[in-house]
Amino acid sequence: SPLKNTLKWVIKLQGFTYELKKDAHRKECIQIGLLAQNVEAVFPELVSPDSEGYKTVAYQNIIPVLIEAIKDLKKENDEIKMELVRMKKKMKWVFIKHFKFD
């Protein structure tokens, strides 16, 4: 089913940088990501344990959520723009009516 009201959930997430420790399979480096526990609180279906029991985030599955949140923002922005146009027209009408310069 379509995702709805995603923006209110996305804003609860917070990005972090963290240091990935060196081990036999990788070198030490700085990563950017989300805390799995935070994601799990909002989108539990995006978090699962790995083979060692650590929680991991299915980042590729966050993409549809972010797309819908962007659409929500676009709709909100369009509504604000329309209201601004209405207010400008009203202000122009009031100005012309009350401050006619002959």
The first five atom37 places (N, CA, C, CB, O) and aatype in JSON, in Angstrom:
{
  "aatype": [15, 14, 10, 11, 2, 16, 10, 11, 17, 19, 9, 11, 10, 5, 7, 13, 16, 18, 6, 10, 11, 11, 3, 0, 8, 1, 11, 6, 4, 9, 5, 9, 7, 10, 10, 0, 5, 2, 19, 6, 0, 19, 13, 14, 6, 10, 19, 15, 14, 3, 15, 6, 7, 18, 11, 16, 19, 0, 18, 5, 2, 9, 9, 14, 19, 10, 9, 6, 0, 9, 11, 3, 10, 11, 11, 6, 2, 3, 6, 9, 11, 12, 6, 10, 19, 1, 12, 11, 11, 11, 12, 11, 17, 19, 13, 9, 11, 8, 13, 11, 13, 3],
  "atom_mask": [
    [1, 1, 1, 1, 1],
    [1, 1, 1, 1, 1],
    [1, 1, 1, 1, 1],
    [1, 1, 1, 1, 1],
    [1, 1, 1, 1, 1],
    [1, 1, 1, 1, 1],
    [1, 1, 1, 1, 1],
    [1, 1, 1, 1, 1],
    [1, 1, 1, 1, 1],
    [1, 1, 1, 1, 1],
    [1, 1, 1, 1, 1],
    [1, 1, 1, 1, 1],
    [1, 1, 1, 1, 1],
    [1, 1, 1, 1, 1],
    [1, 1, 1, 0, 1],
    [1, 1, 1, 1, 1],
    [1, 1, 1, 1, 1],
    [1, 1, 1, 1, 1],
    [1, 1, 1, 1, 1],
    [1, 1, 1, 1, 1],
    [1, 1, 1, 1, 1],
    [1, 1, 1, 1, 1],
    [1, 1, 1, 1, 1],
    [1, 1, 1, 1, 1],
    [1, 1, 1, 1, 1],
    [1, 1, 1, 1, 1],
    [1, 1, 1, 1, 1],
    [1, 1, 1, 1, 1],
    [1, 1, 1, 1, 1],
    [1, 1, 1, 1, 1],
    [1, 1, 1, 1, 1],
    [1, 1, 1, 1, 1],
    [1, 1, 1, 0, 1],
    [1, 1, 1, 1, 1],
    [1, 1, 1, 1, 1],
    [1, 1, 1, 1, 1],
    [1, 1, 1, 1, 1],
    [1, 1, 1, 1, 1],
    [1, 1, 1, 1, 1],
    [1, 1, 1, 1, 1],
    [1, 1, 1, 1, 1],
    [1, 1, 1, 1, 1],
    [1, 1, 1, 1, 1],
    [1, 1, 1, 1, 1],
    [1, 1, 1, 1, 1],
    [1, 1, 1, 1, 1],
    [1, 1, 1, 1, 1],
    [1, 1, 1, 1, 1],
    [1, 1, 1, 1, 1],
    [1, 1, 1, 1, 1],
    [1, 1, 1, 1, 1],
    [1, 1, 1, 1, 1],
    [1, 1, 1, 0, 1],
    [1, 1, 1, 1, 1],
    [1, 1, 1, 1, 1],
    [1, 1, 1, 1, 1],
    [1, 1, 1, 1, 1],
    [1, 1, 1, 1, 1],
    [1, 1, 1, 1, 1],
    [1, 1, 1, 1, 1],
    [1, 1, 1, 1, 1],
    [1, 1, 1, 1, 1],
    [1, 1, 1, 1, 1],
    [1, 1, 1, 1, 1],
    [1, 1, 1, 1, 1],
    [1, 1, 1, 1, 1],
    [1, 1, 1, 1, 1],
    [1, 1, 1, 1, 1],
    [1, 1, 1, 1, 1],
    [1, 1, 1, 1, 1],
    [1, 1, 1, 1, 1],
    [1, 1, 1, 1, 1],
    [1, 1, 1, 1, 1],
    [1, 1, 1, 1, 1],
    [1, 1, 1, 1, 1],
    [1, 1, 1, 1, 1],
    [1, 1, 1, 1, 1],
    [1, 1, 1, 1, 1],
    [1, 1, 1, 1, 1],
    [1, 1, 1, 1, 1],
    [1, 1, 1, 1, 1],
    [1, 1, 1, 1, 1],
    [1, 1, 1, 1, 1],
    [1, 1, 1, 1, 1],
    [1, 1, 1, 1, 1],
    [1, 1, 1, 1, 1],
    [1, 1, 1, 1, 1],
    [1, 1, 1, 1, 1],
    [1, 1, 1, 1, 1],
    [1, 1, 1, 1, 1],
    [1, 1, 1, 1, 1],
    [1, 1, 1, 1, 1],
    [1, 1, 1, 1, 1],
    [1, 1, 1, 1, 1],
    [1, 1, 1, 1, 1],
    [1, 1, 1, 1, 1],
    [1, 1, 1, 1, 1],
    [1, 1, 1, 1, 1],
    [1, 1, 1, 1, 1],
    [1, 1, 1, 1, 1],
    [1, 1, 1, 1, 1],
    [1, 1, 1, 1, 1]
  ],
  "atom_positions": [
    [[0.84, -1.19, 0.0], [0.0, 0.0, 0.0], [0.88, 1.25, 0.0], [-0.95, 0.0, 1.22], [2.02, 1.2, 0.46]],
    [[0.37, 2.36, -0.51], [1.17, 3.58, -0.58], [1.62, 4.07, 0.8], [0.39, 4.67, -1.29], [0.89, 3.95, 1.78]],
    [[2.81, 4.61, 0.84], [3.32, 5.21, 2.08], [2.66, 6.57, 2.27], [4.89, 5.35, 2.06], [2.5, 7.33, 1.31]],
    [[2.27, 6.87, 3.49], [1.63, 8.15, 3.78], [2.25, 8.79, 5.0], [0.12, 7.97, 3.98], [2.75, 8.11, 5.9]],
    [[2.21, 10.11, 5.02], [2.71, 10.9, 6.16], [4.14, 10.54, 6.53], [1.81, 10.68, 7.36], [4.49, 10.49, 7.71]],
    [[4.96, 10.3, 5.53], [6.34, 9.88, 5.81], [7.2, 10.99, 6.41], [6.98, 9.38, 4.56], [8.14, 10.71, 7.15]],
    [[6.88, 12.22, 6.07], [7.71, 13.33, 6.56], [7.76, 13.37, 8.08], [7.17, 14.65, 6.03], [8.82, 13.6, 8.66]],
    [[6.63, 13.15, 8.73], [6.62, 13.21, 10.2], [7.48, 12.11, 10.81], [5.19, 13.09, 10.72], [7.94, 12.25, 11.95]],
    [[7.71, 11.02, 10.08], [8.57, 9.94, 10.59], [10.02, 10.19, 10.23], [8.11, 8.59, 10.04], [10.91, 9.92, 11.03]],
    [[10.26, 10.69, 9.02], [11.64, 10.93, 8.58], [12.32, 11.97, 9.47], [11.65, 11.4, 7.12], [13.5, 11.84, 9.77]],
    [[11.59, 12.99, 9.89], [12.23, 14.03, 10.71], [12.64, 13.52, 12.09], [11.29, 15.22, 10.87], [13.36, 14.2, 12.82]],
    [[12.18, 12.34, 12.45], [12.6, 11.75, 13.73], [13.96, 11.05, 13.62], [11.55, 10.76, 14.22], [14.57, 10.71, 14.63]],
    [[14.42, 10.84, 12.39], [15.72, 10.19, 12.19], [16.83, 11.23, 12.26], [15.76, 9.44, 10.84], [16.62, 12.4, 11.94]],
    [[18.01, 10.8, 12.66], [19.16, 11.69, 12.74], [20.37, 10.99, 12.17], [19.42, 12.14, 14.19], [20.69, 9.86, 12.54]],
    [[21.06, 11.69, 11.27], [22.28, 11.15, 10.71], [23.45, 11.35, 11.65], [0.0, 0.0, 0.0], [23.48, 12.29, 12.44]],
    [[24.41, 10.45, 11.55], [25.6, 10.49, 12.4], [26.83, 10.15, 11.58], [25.47, 9.52, 13.59], [26.73, 9.5, 10.54]],
    [[27.98, 10.59, 12.04], [29.24, 10.04, 11.55], [29.77, 9.14, 12.66], [30.28, 11.18, 11.16], [29.56, 9.39, 13.84]],
    [[30.45, 8.1, 12.24], [31.02, 7.19, 13.23], [32.27, 6.55, 12.64], [29.99, 6.1, 13.65], [32.46, 6.5, 11.42]],
    [[33.11, 6.07, 13.52], [34.35, 5.46, 13.09], [34.17, 3.95, 13.02], [35.51, 5.82, 14.04], [33.84, 3.3, 14.01]],
    [[34.38, 3.41, 11.83], [34.31, 1.98, 11.64], [35.67, 1.4, 12.0], [33.9, 1.62, 10.17], [36.68, 1.75, 11.39]],
    [[35.69, 0.54, 12.97], [36.96, -0.01, 13.46], [37.57, -0.99, 12.46], [36.76, -0.7, 14.81], [36.86, -1.67, 11.72]],
    [[38.86, -1.03, 12.47], [39.61, -1.94, 11.59], [39.45, -3.37, 12.1], [41.11, -1.53, 11.54], [39.49, -3.64, 13.3]],
    [[39.28, -4.27, 11.15], [39.32, -5.69, 11.49], [39.96, -6.44, 10.32], [37.89, -6.24, 11.81], [40.53, -5.81, 9.43]],
    [[39.87, -7.75, 10.3], [40.52, -8.55, 9.26], [39.94, -8.29, 7.88], [40.38, -10.02, 9.59], [40.62, -8.54, 6.88]],
    [[38.72, -7.79, 7.8], [38.06, -7.62, 6.5], [38.0, -6.18, 6.01], [36.67, -8.15, 6.58], [37.66, -5.94, 4.86]],
    [[38.32, -5.22, 6.85], [38.21, -3.82, 6.43], [39.2, -2.95, 7.2], [36.76, -3.3, 6.65], [39.69, -3.3, 8.28]],
    [[39.48, -1.8, 6.6], [40.35, -0.83, 7.25], [39.5, 0.15, 8.05], [41.23, -0.08, 6.21], [38.29, 0.26, 7.83]],
    [[40.12, 0.84, 8.97], [39.43, 1.83, 9.78], [39.05, 3.03, 8.92], [40.3, 2.27, 10.99], [39.87, 3.51, 8.13]],
    [[37.83, 3.51, 9.07], [37.41, 4.68, 8.3], [36.19, 5.34, 8.95], [37.1, 4.28, 6.83], [35.53, 4.75, 9.81]],
    [[35.93, 6.56, 8.52], [34.77, 7.31, 9.0], [33.58, 6.99, 8.09], [35.06, 8.85, 9.04], [33.71, 7.03, 6.87]],
    [[32.46, 6.69, 8.68], [31.24, 6.38, 7.94], [30.14, 7.39, 8.3], [30.76, 4.93, 8.25], [30.21, 8.05, 9.33]],
    [[29.16, 7.5, 7.44], [27.96, 8.3, 7.7], [26.78, 7.34, 7.69], [27.77, 9.46, 6.65], [26.66, 6.5, 6.8]],
    [[25.92, 7.47, 8.67], [24.78, 6.56, 8.71], [23.75, 6.96, 9.73], [0.0, 0.0, 0.0], [23.73, 8.09, 10.24]],
    [[22.89, 6.03, 10.02], [21.83, 6.18, 11.0], [22.04, 5.16, 12.1], [20.42, 6.02, 10.35], [22.61, 4.09, 11.85]],
    [[21.59, 5.46, 13.3], [21.64, 4.47, 14.37], [20.49, 3.49, 14.18], [21.56, 5.16, 15.78], [19.33, 3.89, 14.1]],
    [[20.81, 2.23, 14.1], [19.8, 1.2, 13.85], [18.68, 1.25, 14.89], [20.44, -0.19, 13.85], [17.52, 1.02, 14.55]],
    [[19.02, 1.55, 16.14], [18.0, 1.61, 17.19], [17.01, 2.74, 16.92], [18.66, 1.8, 18.56], [15.81, 2.58, 17.16]],
    [[17.5, 3.88, 16.41], [16.61, 4.99, 16.09], [15.7, 4.65, 14.91], [17.42, 6.26, 15.78], [14.51, 4.94, 14.92]],
    [[16.29, 4.04, 13.89], [15.51, 3.64, 12.71], [14.45, 2.62, 13.12], [16.43, 3.06, 11.61], [13.3, 2.69, 12.69]],
    [[14.85, 1.69, 13.94], [13.94, 0.63, 14.39], [12.73, 1.2, 15.13], [14.68, -0.35, 15.31], [11.63, 0.66, 15.01]],
    [[12.93, 2.27, 15.87], [11.82, 2.89, 16.61], [10.78, 3.49, 15.66], [12.35, 3.98, 17.55], [9.6, 3.56, 15.99]],
    [[11.22, 3.92, 14.48], [10.34, 4.57, 13.52], [9.91, 3.61, 12.41], [11.04, 5.79, 12.91], [8.73, 3.55, 12.06]],
    [[10.85, 2.86, 11.88], [10.6, 1.92, 10.78], [11.19, 0.55, 11.14], [11.21, 2.44, 9.44], [12.25, 0.19, 10.62]],
    [[10.55, -0.2, 11.99], [11.12, -1.49, 12.43], [11.39, -2.47, 11.29], [10.2, -2.13, 13.43], [12.27, -3.31, 11.39]],
    [[10.62, -2.35, 10.2], [10.81, -3.26, 9.08], [12.11, -3.0, 8.31], [9.64, -3.15, 8.13], [12.49, -3.79, 7.44]],
    [[12.8, -1.91, 8.61], [14.06, -1.59, 7.94], [15.29, -2.04, 8.73], [14.14, -0.1, 7.7], [16.42, -1.81, 8.3]],
    [[15.08, -2.69, 9.86], [16.2, -3.1, 10.72], [16.13, -4.61, 10.95], [16.17, -2.35, 12.08], [15.06, -5.18, 11.2]],
    [[17.29, -5.24, 10.85], [17.37, -6.68, 11.13], [18.75, -7.0, 11.71], [17.11, -7.53, 9.84], [19.7, -6.24, 11.5]],
    [[18.86, -8.1, 12.42], [20.16, -8.47, 12.99], [21.06, -9.11, 11.92], [19.98, -9.43, 14.18], [20.57, -9.82, 11.04]],
    [[22.36, -8.86, 12.01], [23.29, -9.54, 11.1], [23.7, -10.88, 11.72], [24.55, -8.66, 10.81], [23.16, -11.29, 12.74]],
    [[24.65, -11.54, 11.11], [25.07, -12.88, 11.56], [25.7, -12.86, 12.96], [26.06, -13.47, 10.58], [25.75, -13.89, 13.63]],
    [[26.17, -11.69, 13.38], [26.79, -11.57, 14.71], [25.82, -10.99, 15.73], [28.03, -10.7, 14.63], [26.18, -10.79, 16.89]],
    [[24.58, -10.73, 15.32], [23.59, -10.21, 16.23], [23.5, -8.7, 16.29], [0.0, 0.0, 0.0], [22.66, -8.15, 17.01]],
    [[24.36, -8.0, 15.53], [24.3, -6.54, 15.49], [23.13, -6.11, 14.6], [25.64, -5.95, 14.96], [22.85, -6.73, 13.57]],
    [[22.46, -5.04, 15.0], [21.36, -4.52, 14.2], [21.91, -3.78, 12.99], [20.46, -3.59, 15.05], [22.85, -3.0, 13.1]],
    [[21.31, -4.04, 11.84], [21.72, -3.37, 10.6], [20.5, -2.71, 9.95], [22.4, -4.37, 9.63], [19.37, -3.17, 10.09]],
    [[20.78, -1.64, 9.24], [19.73, -0.88, 8.55], [19.76, -1.23, 7.07], [19.91, 0.66, 8.76], [20.82, -1.25, 6.45]],
    [[18.6, -1.5, 6.51], [18.47, -1.74, 5.07], [18.34, -0.38, 4.39], [17.23, -2.67, 4.73], [17.24, 0.07, 4.08]],
    [[19.48, 0.27, 4.16], [19.48, 1.64, 3.63], [18.75, 1.76, 2.3], [20.9, 2.13, 3.48], [18.08, 2.76, 2.05]],
    [[18.88, 0.75, 1.44], [18.21, 0.82, 0.14], [16.69, 0.89, 0.3], [18.59, -0.39, -0.71], [16.01, 1.41, -0.59]],
    [[16.16, 0.39, 1.38], [14.71, 0.42, 1.6], [14.23, 1.74, 2.18], [14.31, -0.72, 2.52], [13.03, 1.98, 2.28]],
    [[15.16, 2.59, 2.57], [14.78, 3.93, 3.06], [14.46, 4.85, 1.88], [15.92, 4.53, 3.93], [13.75, 5.84, 2.04]],
    [[14.99, 4.54, 0.7], [14.8, 5.4, -0.46], [13.33, 5.7, -0.75], [15.44, 4.76, -1.69], [12.99, 6.87, -0.93]],
    [[12.43, 4.7, -0.81], [11.02, 5.03, -1.07], [10.41, 5.96, 0.0], [10.21, 3.76, -1.15], [9.58, 6.81, -0.31]],
    [[10.83, 5.77, 1.23], [10.35, 6.62, 2.33], [10.79, 8.07, 2.09], [10.87, 6.1, 3.7], [10.0, 9.0, 2.26]],
    [[12.04, 8.25, 1.72], [12.57, 9.58, 1.46], [11.9, 10.23, 0.25], [14.08, 9.52, 1.26], [11.64, 11.43, 0.26]],
    [[11.64, 9.45, -0.78], [10.94, 9.98, -1.96], [9.57, 10.51, -1.57], [10.8, 8.88, -3.05], [9.18, 11.6, -1.98]],
    [[8.84, 9.76, -0.78], [7.5, 10.2, -0.36], [7.58, 11.42, 0.57], [6.76, 9.06, 0.35], [6.72, 12.29, 0.52]],
    [[8.61, 11.47, 1.4], [8.79, 12.64, 2.27], [9.08, 13.89, 1.43], [9.93, 12.4, 3.29], [8.6, 14.98, 1.74]],
    [[9.87, 13.73, 0.38], [10.15, 14.86, -0.52], [8.87, 15.31, -1.19], [11.21, 14.47, -1.59], [8.64, 16.51, -1.34]],
    [[8.04, 14.37, -1.6], [6.74, 14.73, -2.21], [5.87, 15.49, -1.22], [6.0, 13.46, -2.7], [5.2, 16.46, -1.59]],
    [[5.89, 15.06, 0.04], [5.13, 15.78, 1.07], [5.63, 17.22, 1.2], [5.24, 15.05, 2.44], [4.83, 18.15, 1.3]],
    [[6.95, 17.4, 1.21], [7.53, 18.74, 1.29], [7.16, 19.58, 0.07], [9.05, 18.65, 1.42], [6.85, 20.76, 0.2]],
    [[7.18, 18.98, -1.09], [6.82, 19.69, -2.33], [5.37, 20.16, -2.27], [7.04, 18.79, -3.57], [5.07, 21.3, -2.62]],
    [[4.49, 19.28, -1.83], [3.08, 19.65, -1.71], [2.91, 20.81, -0.73], [2.23, 18.44, -1.25], [2.19, 21.77, -1.01]],
    [[3.57, 20.71, 0.41], [3.51, 21.77, 1.42], [4.06, 23.08, 0.87], [4.28, 21.36, 2.68], [3.48, 24.15, 1.09]],
    [[5.17, 23.01, 0.15], [5.78, 24.19, -0.44], [4.86, 24.82, -1.49], [7.14, 23.82, -1.07], [4.72, 26.04, -1.54]],
    [[4.24, 23.99, -2.32], [3.31, 24.5, -3.33], [2.13, 25.21, -2.68], [2.81, 23.35, -4.21], [1.68, 26.25, -3.17]],
    [[1.62, 24.66, -1.59], [0.51, 25.29, -0.88], [0.92, 26.65, -0.31], [0.0, 24.38, 0.25], [0.15, 27.61, -0.36]],
    [[2.12, 26.73, 0.23], [2.63, 27.99, 0.77], [2.79, 29.01, -0.35], [3.98, 27.78, 1.51], [2.45, 30.18, -0.18]],
    [[3.31, 28.58, -1.48], [3.46, 29.49, -2.63], [2.11, 30.03, -3.09], [4.17, 28.77, -3.8], [1.97, 31.22, -3.37]],
    [[1.11, 29.16, -3.16], [-0.22, 29.6, -3.58], [-0.8, 30.61, -2.59], [-1.16, 28.4, -3.71], [-1.42, 31.59, -3.0]],
    [[-0.61, 30.37, -1.32], [-1.08, 31.3, -0.3], [-0.37, 32.64, -0.42], [-0.88, 30.72, 1.11], [-0.99, 33.69, -0.27]],
    [[0.92, 32.62, -0.69], [1.68, 33.85, -0.87], [1.16, 34.65, -2.07], [3.17, 33.52, -1.06], [1.03, 35.87, -1.98]],
    [[0.85, 33.98, -3.16], [0.3, 34.65, -4.34], [-1.04, 35.3, -3.98], [0.12, 33.66, -5.52], [-1.29, 36.44, -4.35]],
    [[-1.9, 34.56, -3.27], [-3.19, 35.12, -2.85], [-3.0, 36.35, -1.97], [-4.01, 34.06, -2.11], [-3.71, 37.34, -2.13]],
    [[-2.06, 36.27, -1.04], [-1.83, 37.4, -0.14], [-1.29, 38.61, -0.89], [-0.86, 37.0, 0.97], [-1.67, 39.74, -0.59]],
    [[-0.4, 38.38, -1.85], [0.14, 39.49, -2.64], [-0.96, 40.17, -3.44], [1.25, 38.98, -3.59], [-1.01, 41.4, -3.52]],
    [[-1.86, 39.37, -4.03], [-2.97, 39.94, -4.79], [-3.87, 40.77, -3.88], [-3.78, 38.84, -5.48], [-4.32, 41.85, -4.25]],
    [[-4.13, 40.24, -2.7], [-4.98, 40.95, -1.75], [-4.32, 42.26, -1.31], [-5.28, 40.06, -0.51], [-4.97, 43.3, -1.24]],
    [[-3.02, 42.21, -1.02], [-2.3, 43.42, -0.61], [-2.31, 44.46, -1.73], [-0.84, 43.08, -0.22], [-2.47, 45.65, -1.47]],
    [[-2.13, 44.01, -2.96], [-2.15, 44.93, -4.1], [-3.51, 45.6, -4.21], [-1.8, 44.18, -5.42], [-3.61, 46.8, -4.44]],
    [[-4.56, 44.8, -4.06], [-5.92, 45.34, -4.13], [-6.16, 46.38, -3.02], [-6.96, 44.2, -4.01], [-6.71, 47.45, -3.28]],
    [[-5.73, 46.06, -1.8], [-5.89, 46.99, -0.68], [-5.09, 48.26, -0.94], [-5.44, 46.33, 0.64], [-5.58, 49.36, -0.7]],
    [[-3.89, 48.12, -1.41], [-3.04, 49.28, -1.69], [-3.69, 50.18, -2.74], [-1.65, 48.84, -2.17], [-3.78, 51.39, -2.56]],
    [[-4.15, 49.59, -3.83], [-4.77, 50.36, -4.91], [-6.04, 51.05, -4.41], [-5.09, 49.44, -6.12], [-6.27, 52.22, -4.72]],
    [[-6.85, 50.35, -3.66], [-8.1, 50.89, -3.15], [-7.9, 52.06, -2.18], [-8.89, 49.79, -2.48], [-8.63, 53.04, -2.24]],
    [[-6.93, 51.96, -1.31], [-6.74, 52.95, -0.23], [-5.69, 54.0, -0.53], [-6.37, 52.24, 1.03], [-5.67, 55.05, 0.12]],
    [[-4.83, 53.77, -1.48], [-3.75, 54.72, -1.72], [-3.68, 55.11, -3.19], [-2.42, 54.12, -1.26], [-2.6, 55.09, -3.79]],
    [[-4.8, 55.45, -3.74], [-4.82, 55.87, -5.14], [-4.06, 57.18, -5.28], [-6.28, 56.04, -5.67], [-4.22, 58.1, -4.48]],
    [[-3.24, 57.23, -6.28], [-2.49, 58.44, -6.56], [-3.05, 59.06, -7.84], [-0.95, 58.14, -6.71], [-2.92, 58.5, -8.93]],
    [[-3.68, 60.2, -7.7], [-4.28, 60.86, -8.87], [-3.34, 61.91, -9.41], [-5.63, 61.49, -8.53], [-3.66, 62.57, -10.4]]
  ]
}
